[in-house]
Each structure stands twice: as C-alpha cells, then as structure tokens.
Amino acid sequence: MFKSILKILTKIIISIMVLYGYNLITQSFNLNIPINVITVIIITIFNGPGFLGLVAFYLINFR
C-alpha cells in the first residue's frame, strides 16, 4: 500500500515538474499551460501522451 501511494506521489511531482519546465522553455513564445489540478491529473494518468495532448489542445484552441 505504501509503495502505491509513493508511486502516485512521484508521478504527481514529476507531472508538476514537466509542466513547470515546459512553461519555462515556452515563456518567451507565450505558450504557457497553467499548472492546476486538472492539468496535473491529466499528465499523471496519461503520462507523455497526456502532455502532448494538452500542448496540442492549447495550440489548436488558444492560438
């Protein structure tokens, strides 16, 4: 049980770090994705494809 909780917390922390890193890199292009509960949950559950989906969704809808 402790291992599964630790695994989930690790994925959440990595998701936040990925979003923060993406926002740092794309800050000059004004392509920031907000770091909130919904975006962190999407990246935590779907990993890389979730992140790419968020980027694509943002580019299609808000640019």
Phi and psi restraints in degrees (value plus and minus 20) as a CYANA .aco file:
   2 PHE   PHI     -84.5   -44.5
   2 PHE   PSI     -55.8   -15.8
   3 LYS   PHI     -84.7   -44.7
   3 LYS   PSI     -60.3   -20.3
   4 SER   PHI     -89.2   -49.2
   4 SER   PSI     -58.2   -18.2
   5 ILE   PHI     -85.9   -45.9
   5 ILE   PSI     -62.2   -22.2
   6 LEU   PHI     -83.8   -43.8
   6 LEU   PSI     -58.9   -18.9
   7 LYS   PHI     -84.2   -44.2
   7 LYS   PSI     -63.2   -23.2
   8 ILE   PHI     -85.9   -45.9
   8 ILE   PSI     -64.2   -24.2
   9 LEU   PHI     -82.3   -42.3
   9 LEU   PSI     -57.4   -17.4
  10 THR   PHI     -83.7   -43.7
  10 THR   PSI     -63.6   -23.6
  11 LYS   PHI     -84.7   -44.7
  11 LYS   PSI     -57.0   -17.0
  12 ILE   PHI     -85.8   -45.8
  12 ILE   PSI     -64.2   -24.2
  13 ILE   PHI     -84.4   -44.4
  13 ILE   PSI     -61.4   -21.4
  14 ILE   PHI     -84.8   -44.8
  14 ILE   PSI     -58.6   -18.6
  15 SER   PHI     -81.9   -41.9
  15 SER   PSI     -63.3   -23.3
  16 ILE   PHI     -84.9   -44.9
  16 ILE   PSI     -60.4   -20.4
  17 MET   PHI     -85.9   -45.9
  17 MET   PSI     -59.0   -19.0
  18 VAL   PHI     -83.7   -43.7
  18 VAL   PSI     -65.9   -25.9
  19 LEU   PHI     -82.6   -42.6
  19 LEU   PSI     -62.6   -22.6
  20 TYR   PHI     -83.8   -43.8
  20 TYR   PSI     -63.6   -23.6
  21 GLY   PHI     -83.4   -43.4
  21 GLY   PSI     -62.4   -22.4
  22 TYR   PHI     -81.3   -41.3
  22 TYR   PSI     -63.7   -23.7
  23 ASN   PHI     -85.6   -45.6
  23 ASN   PSI     -54.2   -14.2
  24 LEU   PHI     -87.1   -47.1
  24 LEU   PSI     -62.4   -22.4
  25 ILE   PHI     -89.1   -49.1
  25 ILE   PSI     -61.8   -21.8
  26 THR   PHI    -117.7   -77.7
  26 THR   PSI      -6.4    33.6
  27 GLN   PHI     -82.1   -42.1
  27 GLN   PSI     -58.8   -18.8
  28 SER   PHI     -91.3   -51.3
  28 SER   PSI     -42.4    -2.4
  29 PHE   PHI    -113.0   -73.0
  29 PHE   PSI     -21.1    18.9
  30 ASN   PHI      39.1    79.1
  30 ASN   PSI      25.3    65.3
  31 LEU   PHI    -135.9   -95.9
  31 LEU   PSI      23.5    63.5
  32 ASN   PHI     -97.2   -57.2
  32 ASN   PSI     117.4   157.4
  33 ILE   PHI    -124.0   -84.0
  33 ILE   PSI     105.4   145.4
  34 PRO   PHI     -84.6   -44.6
  34 PRO   PSI     123.4   163.4
  35 ILE   PHI    -112.9   -72.9
  35 ILE   PSI      81.5   121.5
  36 ASN   PHI    -159.5  -119.5
  36 ASN   PSI    -197.9  -157.9
  37 VAL   PHI     -81.6   -41.6
  37 VAL   PSI     -62.6   -22.6
  38 ILE   PHI     -84.2   -44.2
  38 ILE   PSI     -68.8   -28.8
  39 THR   PHI     -85.8   -45.8
  39 THR   PSI     -57.7   -17.7
  40 VAL   PHI     -86.4   -46.4
  40 VAL   PSI     -60.5   -20.5
  41 ILE   PHI     -84.5   -44.5
  41 ILE   PSI     -62.0   -22.0
  42 ILE   PHI     -81.5   -41.5
  42 ILE   PSI     -65.7   -25.7
  43 ILE   PHI     -90.3   -50.3
  43 ILE   PSI     -54.6   -14.6
  44 THR   PHI     -84.8   -44.8
  44 THR   PSI     -61.9   -21.9
  45 ILE   PHI     -97.3   -57.3
  45 ILE   PSI     -65.5   -25.5
  46 PHE   PHI    -121.4   -81.4
  46 PHE   PSI     -20.7    19.3
  47 ASN   PHI      36.0    76.0
  47 ASN   PSI    -150.2  -110.2
  48 GLY   PHI     -81.6   -41.6
  48 GLY   PSI     -67.5   -27.5
  49 PRO   PHI     -81.8   -41.8
  49 PRO   PSI     -50.9   -10.9
  50 GLY   PHI     -86.3   -46.3
  50 GLY   PSI     -61.0   -21.0
  51 PHE   PHI     -85.0   -45.0
  51 PHE   PSI     -66.6   -26.6
  52 LEU   PHI     -83.8   -43.8
  52 LEU   PSI     -55.0   -15.0
  53 GLY   PHI     -85.3   -45.3
  53 GLY   PSI     -60.3   -20.3
  54 LEU   PHI     -83.8   -43.8
  54 LEU   PSI     -62.2   -22.2
  55 VAL   PHI     -84.0   -44.0
  55 VAL   PSI     -65.9   -25.9
  56 ALA   PHI     -83.3   -43.3
  56 ALA   PSI     -62.7   -22.7
  57 PHE   PHI     -80.8   -40.8
  57 PHE   PSI     -63.3   -23.3
  58 TYR   PHI     -84.7   -44.7
  58 TYR   PSI     -64.1   -24.1
  59 LEU   PHI     -86.1   -46.1
  59 LEU   PSI     -57.5   -17.5
  60 ILE   PHI     -92.5   -52.5
  60 ILE   PSI     -61.5   -21.5
  61 ASN   PHI    -113.0   -73.0
  61 ASN   PSI     -47.6    -7.6
  62 PHE   PHI    -138.1   -98.1
  62 PHE   PSI     -10.8    29.2
